[in-house]
Amino acid sequence: MAKRMILMLLAMVLLVGGILGYKLFGRYMMNKALAAQKAPPAVVSTIEAREESWQPTLHAVGSFAAVQGIIVSTQLDGAVTKVAFESGATVKEGDLLVQQDISAEEAQLASAQAGAVLAQLNLDRAKELRTQGTNAQADLDTATATFQQTQANVAALKAAIDKKTIRAPFDGRLGIRQINLGQFLRSGTDIVPLQLLDPIYIDFALPQQNAAQVAAGQTVRVTVDAYPGEVFAGTVNALNPNVDGATRNFQLQATLTNAGGKLRPGMFGSVEVQLPVIEKVITVPLSAIVYNPYGNAVYVVENHGEDGNGLIVRQQFVQSGANRGDQVAIIKGVKSGDTVVTSGQLKLRNGASIVINNTVTPGNSSAPKPDHP
């Protein structure tokens, strides 16, 4: 009985071992077949890293300010008898804006001018008599003082009339009218804003460590969100001599041409101050960089494969520098002439086979322009 049980156990062991061995052999052959199959090459786009000349820049955000800007206001009390401008109009220096009531001043001026004529006659007569010795020196002095007083009265009335005849003090563009015909205006009442828009200032600040790099006359490039893709050029015209004690920044002012009046006081813009040096840098598109927690890298194309033919990629860690448009400067890791992958990196690993298709490639411009107007 025991012998029969042992034989049965041996038979079961042999059966199970045979089934297990068959399955293991099948899996081994399948893995061998899969290992023999090569993964198809990944399709990527590439570009050649190149050396370019970049002019270093300092970046800041600034606010536009008018070269000359005021709110035209009254100097004397008086009713408005004429409004000679339209809101938003462009005016020249000396153009009439508002006329206040000057009827009383004109009547007083006529009386004062008549008095001045009489005083002139009396002065001339007193001088003639004095030469003849028929009057006293006191009479001549009185006539002279009277004449001067009448002249002063005439000048004062003319000044009052001029102050009530409000003219543009400089060329510029008017804002929205704030007074109406017939309105009685008190001294200091606002009439209309007036701004000189061409040229225009932009005020901005830079950290104190940049103080030695900036001087008057350096070129600036300004962009604003309102006009994407458009660059406004200007020059630095002034630097504050002191550094702000709270921010440790120093203030600068640049002047820009603004012939079309696109830039308005109060707008903000992105400022690039171009430094007077030229640097040689290796550039690649931003899309070529693979960002990893342990370091940024690019895939460099090499002209050999496992069988000596084809193309493979090598993962190369890099140290990147400044960005400019679609491009990034490579400080370390890539040399001029290296071919780097610009798209398709998600399918790659170190040593992967590739096929290059550059029908469509990412942007690679240091000053890209938007597709929309």
RAQUI-V695224 format. One record per backbone hydrogen bond with DSSP energy under -0.5 kcal/mol. CO is the residue of the C=O (numbers start at 1). NH is the residue of the N-H. Records with the same first field share a line. If there is no record, write none. Layout:
BEGIN
CO->NH + NH
END
This chain:
BEGIN
1->5
2->6
3->7
4->8
5->9
6->10
7->11
8->12
9->13
10->14
11->15
12->16
13->17
14->18
15->19
16->20
17->21
18->22
19->23
20->24
21->25
22->26
23->27
24->28
25->29
26->30
27->31
28->32
29->33
30->34
31->35
32->36
33->37
34->37
42->44 + 355
44->357
45->342 + 343
47->49 + 340
49->337
50->283
52->54 + 281
54->56 + 279
56->275
58->273
60->271
62->269
63->203
64->266
65->201
68->196
70->72 + 194
72->191 + 192
74->188
78->185
79->81 + 101
80->182
82->84 + 99
86->89
89->174
91->172
92->95
95->168
97->84
98->100 + 166
99->81 + 82
102->106
103->107
104->108
105->109
106->110
107->111
108->112
109->113
110->114
111->115
112->116
113->117
114->118
115->119
116->120
117->121
118->122
119->123
120->124
121->125
122->126
123->127
124->128
125->129
126->130
127->131
128->132
129->133 + 134 + 135
130->133
136->139 + 140
137->141
138->142
139->143
140->144
141->145
142->146
143->147
144->148
145->149
146->150
147->151
148->152
149->153
150->154
151->155
152->156
153->157
154->158
155->159
156->160
157->161
158->162
159->163
160->164
161->165
162->165
164->100 + 166
166->97 + 98
168->94
172->91
173->195
175->88
180->183
183->80 + 185
185->78
186->189
189->74
191->178
192->72
193->175
194->70
195->173 + 197
196->67 + 68
199->67
200->256
201->65
202->254
203->63
204->252
206->250
207->210
208->211
210->213 + 214
211->214
215->218
218->236
219->274
220->234
221->272
222->232
223->270
224->227
225->228
227->230
231->233
232->222
233->257
234->220
235->255
236->217
238->253
244->248
248->208
249->244
250->206
251->240
252->204
253->237 + 238
254->202
255->235
256->199 + 200
258->261
264->267
267->64
269->62 + 271
270->223
271->60
272->221 + 274
273->58 + 275
275->277
279->54 + 281
281->52 + 283
282->330
283->50
284->328
285->288
286->289
289->291
290->292 + 297
292->295
296->318
297->290
298->300 + 316
299->341
300->314
302->304 + 312
305->308
311->354
312->302
313->351
314->300
316->298
318->320
319->331 + 332
322->329
324->327
326->286
327->324
328->284
329->321 + 331
330->282
332->319
335->338
338->49 + 340
339->301
340->47
343->45
344->347
345->348
349->352
352->313
353->42
354->311
355->44
365->326 + 368
END
